[in-house]
Amino acid sequence: MTEKKKILWQRCMEMFRSNVSEQQFQTWFSPMRLKSFDAAKKELAVYIPSQFFFEYLEEHFRRLIHITINRFFGEDVRLIYQVEVADNVTVGQESEDTAPSTAPSSREANKSPLLAQAVGMADDLDSQLNVHQSFSNFIEGTSNKLPRSVGQAIAEHPEQMTFNPLFIYGPSGVGKTHLVNAIGLRTKELHPEKRVLYLSAHLFMVQFTDARKNNVFNDFMHFYQSIDMLIVDDIQELAGTKVATQNAFFHIFNHLRQNGKQIIMTCDRPPVSLQGMEERLVTRFKSGLMAEMEKPEESLRRSILHSIVKHDGLNIPDDVLDFISTNVNNSVRELEGIIHSLLAYSVVYGKEIDLDFAKRILAGRTRVEKKNVTIDQIITTTCEHFNVKEEDIFGKSRKAEIVTVRQMSMYLAHKHTKLTASKIGIYVGNRDHATVLHGIKTIDGRLKKDSKLVRHLEELEEKLIGKAL
């Protein structure tokens, strides 16, 4: 294989990585390996590890993969997956060409809207909405209740301008894009005559540049001013752009609002934090309803996980879902990625998904939230480990085995909590801080020469860490 083909494949991998989450890239794209490229036949062959990978890539990433391959290897290239079914045995599976989608093609996406679309009916306009992101699969929780309720009200009564503009902000991956798609879809369902358009701020900028370059700026403005509901995702990308770009959006915004048309925007921060955005735009963003979407709370995370499992027909035990929902709190996107990762590893390695398997697979792939170890846990665990009653270490017994447990509890509390020696003493039978310091020093000295005590300490700490997960 030539070096040029390897470089082209590497560029494809870079493109994949920039369009999916890191979790998705490591799970689904990293295992892909280039086998060959026949320029004459326009065939690209790629190794993948299993039939499951083939089906998943076809269902979830086919469009991205085809667009990327056509960009770097040329138009109309056929993609052949070499599916590994046994050691050194592969079966060729051809990827279907990109199916019709609600998203624009790579070439169409960069084109400015046409005047014909601007003056046409709603049926002539591709709303660019994702039909898979609706209210039916949007799980409500405390963290998203306000924006969801407002969004539903807008969809049902788009003629009311109470929440115009609707500015939804929050960190990446909490469901902002899903929600605004759901609003657009419900609006189209209830009011099919409405011209609804979803696009990213980045795409708006590309189209604006293209319109000026091709001398169709008036058509561009006329098109956007004909929209009944304009949904702009990631509006923060407009910050810091040229004045002309922001000026165009300002005039479109004003025209739509003055004519009773709904504007919905998503952002990763509140309007006041949009450095590089013209003040007159910031003022208008703040003039409607600003609704924050926070990171999902634990109960919502659990509901989302159960919804994913039910939708995909997966068999994942409740204790695994509870572990994930308790320890992974960043975003909905990360929850989805973790479920897909577990499934992929389960299929590839032929293992059933249980709690130990989940902990092992997720180690290093996500930060597990660790709760603080408490002194009560330390005392209980230490007493159980040495088979000693708790009341014995609280008492005045000077038996060697009791003293060891008492001092080990003090040592562990000093090491794993932020309590002072005086506070530790109160918990361990109202002893003074000098007694606690002596106990800590004694255990510290014994650990340097008593290998059996070292093993006891290691076992105790392993038990305590397990309780903190």
HELIX and SHEET records of a PDB file:
HELIX    1   1 GLU A    3  ASN A   19  1                                  17    
HELIX    2   2 GLU A   22  GLN A   24  1                                   3    
HELIX    3   3 PHE A   25  PHE A   29  3                                   5    
HELIX    4   4 GLN A   51  HIS A   60  1                                  10    
HELIX    5   5 ARG A   62  PHE A   73  1                                  12    
HELIX    6   6 GLU A  108  ASN A  110  5                                   3    
HELIX    7   7 LEU A  115  VAL A  119  1                                   5    
HELIX    8   8 ALA A  122  ASP A  124  5                                   3    
HELIX    9   9 PHE A  135  ASN A  137  5                                   3    
HELIX   10  10 LYS A  145  GLU A  156  1                                  12    
HELIX   11  11 LYS A  176  LEU A  190  1                                  15    
HELIX   12  12 ALA A  201  LYS A  213  1                                  13    
HELIX   13  13 PHE A  217  TYR A  224  1                                   8    
HELIX   14  14 ILE A  235  LEU A  238  5                                   4    
HELIX   15  15 VAL A  243  GLN A  258  1                                  16    
HELIX   16  16 PRO A  271  SER A  273  5                                   3    
HELIX   17  17 GLU A  279  PHE A  285  1                                   7    
HELIX   18  18 GLU A  298  ASP A  312  1                                  15    
HELIX   19  19 ASP A  318  ASN A  327  1                                  10    
HELIX   20  20 VAL A  332  TYR A  349  1                                  18    
HELIX   21  21 LEU A  355  LEU A  362  1                                   8    
HELIX   22  22 ILE A  375  PHE A  386  1                                  12    
HELIX   23  23 GLU A  390  PHE A  394  1                                   5    
HELIX   24  24 ALA A  400  HIS A  416  1                                  17    
HELIX   25  25 ALA A  421  TYR A  427  1                                   7    
HELIX   26  26 HIS A  433  LEU A  447  1                                  15    
HELIX   27  27 SER A  451  LYS A  467  1                                  17    
SHEET    1   A 4 ARG A  33  ASP A  38  0                                        
SHEET    2   A 4 GLU A  43  ILE A  48 -1                                        
SHEET    3   A 4 ARG A  78  ALA A  86  1                                        
SHEET    4   A 4 VAL A  89  GLU A  94 -1                                        
SHEET    1   B 5 VAL A 196  SER A 200  0                                        
SHEET    2   B 5 MET A 229  ASP A 233  1                                        
SHEET    3   B 5 GLN A 262  CYS A 267  1                                        
SHEET    4   B 5 LEU A 166  TYR A 169  1                                        
SHEET    5   B 5 LEU A 289  GLU A 292  1                                        
END                                                                             
